[in-house]
């Protein structure tokens, strides 16, 4: 996710301002440009299933600014060491 800081990628996927969740803004471009570089899945629904299997949750509250973003207690911007705690 550190590479998403490039301007062109921020339009596809980016961290939420608080750094505790990320959001895919353009699923089609995510599948075409991001997934082939970093993931073995080729369908967005498969990627979502993997997120669920690893314990990521999706904000769904209509009134939340984070609606549609994914979060995990061990996936926080700038805290790579926490990623070791993400297990199936």
DSSP file (Angstrom, degrees, kcal/mol; ACC not computed):
  #  RESIDUE AA STRUCTURE BP1 BP2  ACC     N-H-->O    O-->H-N    N-H-->O    O-->H-N    TCO  KAPPA ALPHA  PHI   PSI    X-CA   Y-CA   Z-CA
    1    1 A X    >         0   0    0      0, 0.0     3,-1.1     0, 0.0     4,-0.2   0.000 360.0 360.0 360.0 -16.5    0.0    0.0    0.0
    2    2 A X  G >   +     0   0    0      1,-0.3     3,-1.3     2,-0.2     4,-0.1   0.862 360.0  59.7 -63.3 -32.6    3.0    2.4    0.3
    3    3 A X  G >  S+     0   0    0      1,-0.3     3,-1.6     2,-0.1    -1,-0.3   0.674  83.8  80.7 -70.3 -15.7    3.2    2.5   -3.5
    4    4 A X  G <   +     0   0    0     -3,-1.1    -1,-0.3     1,-0.3    -2,-0.2   0.614  68.1  86.7 -67.2  -9.2   -0.4    3.9   -3.7
    5    5 A X  G <   +     0   0    0     -3,-1.3    -1,-0.3    -4,-0.2    -2,-0.1   0.693  61.9 104.3 -66.0 -17.3    1.0    7.3   -2.9
    6    6 A X  S X> S-     0   0    0     -3,-1.6     4,-1.6     1,-0.1     3,-0.9  -0.463  83.5-122.5 -63.4 137.8    1.7    7.8   -6.6
    7    7 A X  H 3> S+     0   0    0      1,-0.3     4,-0.7     2,-0.2     3,-0.2   0.860 107.6  52.9 -54.0 -44.8   -1.0   10.2   -7.9
    8    8 A X  H 34 S+     0   0    0      1,-0.2     3,-0.3     2,-0.2    -1,-0.3   0.824 110.1  48.7 -66.0 -29.8   -2.4    7.9  -10.6
    9    9 A X  H X> S+     0   0    0     -3,-0.9     4,-2.9     1,-0.2     3,-1.8   0.796  96.8  69.4 -79.5 -27.9   -2.8    5.0   -8.1
   10   10 A X  H 3< S+     0   0    0     -4,-1.6    -1,-0.2     1,-0.3    -2,-0.2   0.775  94.2  58.3 -60.9 -24.9   -4.7    7.2   -5.5
   11   11 A X  T 3< S+     0   0    0     -4,-0.7    -1,-0.3    -3,-0.3    -2,-0.2   0.673 115.3  35.9 -76.5 -16.5   -7.6    7.3   -8.0
   12   12 A X  T <4 S-     0   0    0     -3,-1.8    13,-2.4     1,-0.4    14,-1.6   0.851 134.1  -4.5-100.2 -50.8   -7.8    3.5   -7.9
   13   13 A X  E  <  +A   24   0A   0     -4,-2.9    -1,-0.4    11,-0.3     2,-0.3  -0.996  69.7 160.3-147.4 140.1   -6.9    2.6   -4.3
   14   14 A X  E     -A   23   0A   0      9,-2.0     9,-2.8    -2,-0.3     2,-0.2  -0.993  39.6 -97.1-156.2 161.1   -5.8    4.7   -1.3
   15   15 A X  E     -A   22   0A   0     -2,-0.3     7,-0.3     7,-0.2     2,-0.2  -0.484  44.1-111.7 -71.7 149.5   -5.5    4.9    2.5
   16   16 A X    >   -     0   0    0      5,-3.1     3,-2.2    -2,-0.2     5,-0.2  -0.510  38.6-101.1 -73.7 156.2   -8.2    6.7    4.3
   17   17 A X  T 3  S+     0   0    0      1,-0.3    -1,-0.1    -2,-0.2    -2,-0.1   0.807 122.6  54.3 -53.2 -33.9   -7.0    9.9    5.9
   18   18 A X  T 3  S-     0   0    0      1,-0.1    -1,-0.3     3,-0.0    -3,-0.0   0.618 104.8-130.2 -78.7 -11.3   -6.7    8.3    9.4
   19   19 A X  S <  S+     0   0    0     -3,-2.2    58,-2.8     2,-0.2    -2,-0.1   0.580  82.0 102.0  78.4   9.7   -4.5    5.5    8.0
   20   20 A X  S    S+     0   0    0     56,-0.2    52,-0.5     1,-0.1     2,-0.3   0.380  83.5  27.1-106.8   3.3   -6.4    2.7    9.6
   21   21 A X  E     - B   0  71A   0     -5,-0.2    -5,-3.1    50,-0.2     2,-0.3  -0.982  64.5-144.2-155.9 159.7   -8.3    1.6    6.5
   22   22 A X  E     -AB  15  70A   0     48,-2.2    48,-3.1    -2,-0.3     2,-0.4  -0.917  10.8-152.6-127.6 158.4   -8.0    1.6    2.7
   23   23 A X  E     -A   14   0A   0     -9,-2.8    -9,-2.0    -2,-0.3     2,-0.8  -0.995  12.9-141.5-135.3 134.7  -10.6    2.0    0.0
   24   24 A X  E     -A   13   0A   0     44,-0.4     3,-0.3    -2,-0.4   -11,-0.3  -0.856  21.3-179.8 -91.2 112.7  -10.7    0.7   -3.6
   25   25 A X  S    S+     0   0    0    -13,-2.4     2,-0.4    -2,-0.8   -12,-0.2   0.784  75.0  30.0 -85.3 -29.8  -12.2    3.7   -5.5
   26   26 A X     >  -     0   0    0    -14,-1.6     4,-2.3     1,-0.1    -1,-0.3  -0.797  63.6-176.4-135.2  90.6  -12.2    2.0   -9.0
   27   27 A X  H  > S+     0   0    0     -2,-0.4     4,-2.3    -3,-0.3     5,-0.2   0.837  83.4  55.9 -58.5 -35.4  -12.6   -1.8   -8.8
   28   28 A X  H  > S+     0   0    0      1,-0.2     4,-2.0     2,-0.2    -1,-0.2   0.950 112.3  40.7 -64.0 -48.9  -12.2   -2.2  -12.6
   29   29 A X  H  >>S+     0   0    0      2,-0.2     4,-2.8     1,-0.2     5,-0.8   0.844 111.7  58.1 -67.7 -32.8   -8.9   -0.4  -12.7
   30   30 A X  I  X>S+     0   0    0     -4,-2.3     5,-2.8     1,-0.2     4,-1.1   0.929 109.4  44.4 -59.8 -45.5   -7.9   -2.2   -9.5
   31   31 A X  I  <>S+     0   0    0     -4,-2.3     5,-0.5     3,-0.2    -2,-0.2   0.896 119.2  42.5 -65.6 -41.3   -8.4   -5.5  -11.2
   32   32 A X  I  <5S+     0   0    0     -4,-2.0    -2,-0.2    -5,-0.2    -1,-0.2   0.831 131.1  16.0 -78.5 -33.4   -6.6   -4.5  -14.4
   33   33 A X  I  <5S+     0   0    0     -4,-2.8     4,-0.3    -5,-0.1    -3,-0.2   0.771 129.2  34.3-114.4 -34.7   -3.6   -2.6  -13.0
   34   34 A X  I >X<S+     0   0    0     -4,-1.1     4,-1.4    -5,-0.8     3,-1.0   0.915 110.1  54.9 -92.0 -50.5   -3.1   -3.4   -9.3
   35   35 A X  I 3><S+     0   0    0     -5,-2.8     4,-2.9     1,-0.3     3,-0.3   0.874 102.7  55.6 -58.1 -42.8   -4.1   -7.0   -8.9
   36   36 A X  H 34<S+     0   0    0     -5,-0.5    -1,-0.3    -6,-0.2    -2,-0.1   0.818 110.9  47.4 -61.4 -26.8   -1.8   -8.5  -11.6
   37   37 A X  H <4 S+     0   0    0     -3,-1.0    -1,-0.2    -4,-0.3    -2,-0.2   0.814 130.4  14.2 -80.7 -31.1    1.2   -7.0   -9.9
   38   38 A X  H  < S+     0   0    0     -4,-1.4     2,-0.3    -3,-0.3    -2,-0.2   0.598 116.1  52.4-124.6 -15.4    0.5   -8.0   -6.3
   39   39 A X     <  -     0   0    0     -4,-2.9    -1,-0.1    -5,-0.3     8,-0.0  -0.911  58.7-140.5-132.2 153.7   -2.2  -10.7   -6.1
   40   40 A X  S    S+     0   0    0     -2,-0.3    -1,-0.1    -3,-0.1     2,-0.1   0.638  77.9  94.5 -85.3 -14.9   -2.9  -14.1   -7.6
   41   41 A X        -     0   0    0      1,-0.1    -2,-0.2    -6,-0.1     3,-0.1  -0.394  52.6-168.2 -74.8 154.6   -6.6  -13.5   -8.0
   42   42 A X        +     0   0    0     -2,-0.1     2,-0.4     1,-0.1    -1,-0.1   0.361  68.1  67.7-121.2   1.1   -8.0  -12.1  -11.2
   43   43 A X  S  > S-     0   0    0      1,-0.1     4,-1.7    -8,-0.1     3,-0.3  -0.964  73.2-137.1-124.4 141.2  -11.5  -11.2  -10.0
   44   44 A X  H  > S+     0   0    0     -2,-0.4     4,-2.4     1,-0.2     5,-0.2   0.874 105.8  56.7 -63.0 -37.8  -12.5   -8.5   -7.6
   45   45 A X  H  > S+     0   0    0      1,-0.2     4,-2.1     2,-0.2    -1,-0.2   0.861 105.5  51.8 -63.6 -34.3  -14.9  -10.7   -5.7
   46   46 A X  H  > S+     0   0    0     -3,-0.3     4,-2.2     2,-0.2    -1,-0.2   0.892 108.7  51.1 -66.8 -39.4  -12.1  -13.2   -5.1
   47   47 A X  H  X S+     0   0    0     -4,-1.7     4,-2.2     2,-0.2    -2,-0.2   0.919 109.8  49.8 -62.0 -44.1  -10.0  -10.4   -3.7
   48   48 A X  H  X S+     0   0    0     -4,-2.4     4,-2.2     1,-0.2    -2,-0.2   0.900 108.9  52.3 -62.3 -41.1  -12.8   -9.4   -1.4
   49   49 A X  H  X S+     0   0    0     -4,-2.1     4,-2.3     1,-0.2    -1,-0.2   0.901 108.3  51.2 -61.1 -41.8  -13.2  -13.0   -0.3
   50   50 A X  H  X S+     0   0    0     -4,-2.2     4,-1.7     2,-0.2    -2,-0.2   0.908 107.3  53.1 -62.6 -42.2   -9.5  -13.2    0.6
   51   51 A X  H  <>S+     0   0    0     -4,-2.2     5,-2.7     1,-0.2    -1,-0.2   0.929 110.4  47.9 -57.4 -45.0   -9.8  -10.0    2.6
   52   52 A X  H ><5S+     0   0    0     -4,-2.2     3,-1.4     1,-0.2    -2,-0.2   0.897 108.5  53.9 -62.6 -41.0  -12.7  -11.6    4.6
   53   53 A X  H 3<5S+     0   0    0     -4,-2.3    -1,-0.2     1,-0.3    -2,-0.2   0.814 108.2  50.6 -64.8 -29.8  -10.7  -14.8    5.1
   54   54 A X  T 3<5S-     0   0    0     -4,-1.7    -1,-0.3    -3,-0.2    33,-0.2   0.330 125.0-100.9 -92.0   7.2   -7.8  -12.7    6.6
   55   55 A X  T < 5 +     0   0    0     -3,-1.4    -3,-0.2     1,-0.3     2,-0.2   0.560  69.7 148.4  90.9   8.6  -10.1  -10.9    9.0
   56   56 A X      < -     0   0    0     -5,-2.7     2,-0.3    -6,-0.2    -1,-0.3  -0.501  30.1-156.2 -72.4 146.8  -10.5   -7.6    7.2
   57   57 A X  E     -C   71   0A   0     14,-2.6    14,-2.6    -2,-0.2     2,-0.5  -0.899   7.9-131.1-123.5 155.6  -13.9   -5.9    7.7
   58   58 A X  E     -C   70   0A   0     -2,-0.3     2,-0.3    12,-0.2    12,-0.2  -0.892  17.7-124.6-110.0 132.2  -15.7   -3.4    5.6
   59   59 A X        +     0   0    0     10,-2.8     9,-3.0    -2,-0.5    10,-0.1  -0.590  35.8 167.6 -69.6 130.1  -17.2   -0.2    6.8
   60   60 A X        +     0   0    0     -2,-0.3     2,-0.2     7,-0.2    -1,-0.1   0.464  26.6 123.9-125.5  -4.9  -20.9   -0.3    5.8
   61   61 A X    >   -     0   0    0      1,-0.2     3,-1.3     2,-0.1     6,-0.2  -0.400  55.2-143.2 -63.2 128.4  -22.5    2.6    7.8
   62   62 A X  T 3  S+     0   0    0      1,-0.3    -1,-0.2    -2,-0.2     5,-0.1   0.829  99.2  49.0 -61.2 -33.7  -24.2    5.0    5.4
   63   63 A X  T 3  S+     0   0    0      3,-0.0     2,-0.3     2,-0.0    -1,-0.3   0.462  90.2 103.1 -89.3  -0.5  -23.3    8.0    7.5
   64   64 A X    X   -     0   0    0     -3,-1.3     3,-1.2     1,-0.1    -5,-0.0  -0.625  66.6-144.3 -85.8 139.7  -19.6    7.0    7.8
   65   65 A X  T 3  S+     0   0    0     -2,-0.3    -1,-0.1     1,-0.2    -3,-0.0   0.710 103.3  59.9 -67.7 -20.0  -17.0    8.8    5.7
   66   66 A X  T >  S+     0   0    0      2,-0.1     3,-2.8     3,-0.1    -7,-0.4   0.310  72.9 146.3 -91.3   7.5  -15.2    5.4    5.6
   67   67 A X  T <  S+     0   0    0     -3,-1.2    -7,-0.2     1,-0.3     3,-0.1  -0.201  72.9  14.4 -51.8 127.9  -18.2    3.6    3.9
   68   68 A X  T 3  S+     0   0    0     -9,-3.0   -44,-0.4     1,-0.3    -1,-0.3   0.301  98.5 123.9  89.5  -8.2  -16.8    0.9    1.6
   69   69 A X    <   -     0   0    0     -3,-2.8   -10,-2.8   -46,-0.1     2,-0.4  -0.516  55.3-132.2 -84.1 154.2  -13.3    1.0    3.1
   70   70 A X  E     -BC  22  58A   0    -48,-3.1   -48,-2.2   -12,-0.2     2,-0.3  -0.845  25.3-178.9-107.1 143.0  -11.6   -2.1    4.5
   71   71 A X  E     -BC  21  57A   0    -14,-2.6   -14,-2.6    -2,-0.4     2,-0.3  -0.974  14.7-179.8-140.8 155.8   -9.8   -2.3    7.9
   72   72 A X    >   -     0   0    0    -52,-0.5     3,-2.0     3,-0.5   -16,-0.1  -0.968  36.2-124.5-149.6 140.1   -7.9   -4.7   10.0
   73   73 A X  T 3  S+     0   0    0     -2,-0.3     3,-0.1     1,-0.3    13,-0.1   0.736 113.6  46.7 -61.7 -21.1   -6.4   -4.0   13.4
   74   74 A X  T 3  S+     0   0    0      1,-0.1     2,-0.4     9,-0.1    -1,-0.3   0.148  96.2  78.3-107.2  18.8   -3.0   -5.1   12.1
   75   75 A X    <   +     0   0    0     -3,-2.0    -3,-0.5   -55,-0.2     2,-0.4  -0.801  58.5 148.0-128.2  89.4   -3.1   -3.2    8.8
   76   76 A X    >   -     0   0    0     -2,-0.4     3,-2.4     3,-0.4   -56,-0.2  -0.978  54.2 -98.6-129.1 134.4   -2.2    0.4    9.6
   77   77 A X  T 3  S+     0   0    0    -58,-2.8    -2,-0.0    -2,-0.4   -75,-0.0  -0.227 108.8  11.2 -52.8 130.3   -0.4    2.9    7.4
   78   78 A X  T 3  S+     0   0    0      1,-0.1    -1,-0.3     2,-0.0     2,-0.2   0.459 104.8  96.6  81.9   1.0    3.3    3.1    8.4
   79   79 A X    X   +     0   0    0     -3,-2.4     3,-1.7     1,-0.2     4,-0.5  -0.498  35.8 156.7-121.7  62.2    3.2    0.0   10.7
   80   80 A X  G >   +     0   0    0      1,-0.3     3,-1.6    -2,-0.2     4,-0.3   0.819  67.5  68.6 -56.4 -33.5    4.5   -2.8    8.5
   81   81 A X  G >  S+     0   0    0      1,-0.3     3,-1.0    -3,-0.2    -1,-0.3   0.777  91.0  62.6 -60.9 -25.7    5.5   -4.8   11.5
   82   82 A X  G X  S+     0   0    0     -3,-1.7     3,-2.5     1,-0.2    -1,-0.3   0.757  82.2  79.6 -70.0 -23.7    1.9   -5.3   12.5
   83   83 A X  G X  S+     0   0    0     -3,-1.6     3,-2.0    -4,-0.5    -1,-0.2   0.754  76.9  72.5 -58.8 -24.0    1.2   -7.2    9.2
   84   84 A X  G <  S+     0   0    0     -3,-1.0    -1,-0.3    -4,-0.3    -2,-0.1   0.751  90.1  61.8 -61.9 -21.3    2.7  -10.3   10.8
   85   85 A X  G <  S+     0   0    0     -3,-2.5     2,-0.9   -11,-0.2    -1,-0.3   0.421  78.1 100.2 -85.9   1.8   -0.5  -10.5   12.9
   86   86 A X    <   +     0   0    0     -3,-2.0     2,-0.3   -12,-0.2   -31,-0.1  -0.797  52.0 158.3 -91.1 110.2   -2.7  -10.9    9.9
   87   87 A X              0   0    0     -2,-0.9    -2,-0.0   -33,-0.2    -3,-0.0  -0.872 360.0 360.0-130.1 162.3   -3.5  -14.6    9.7
   88   88 A X              0   0    0     -2,-0.3   -33,-0.1   -33,-0.1    -2,-0.0   0.465 360.0 360.0 -73.3 360.0   -6.2  -16.8    8.1
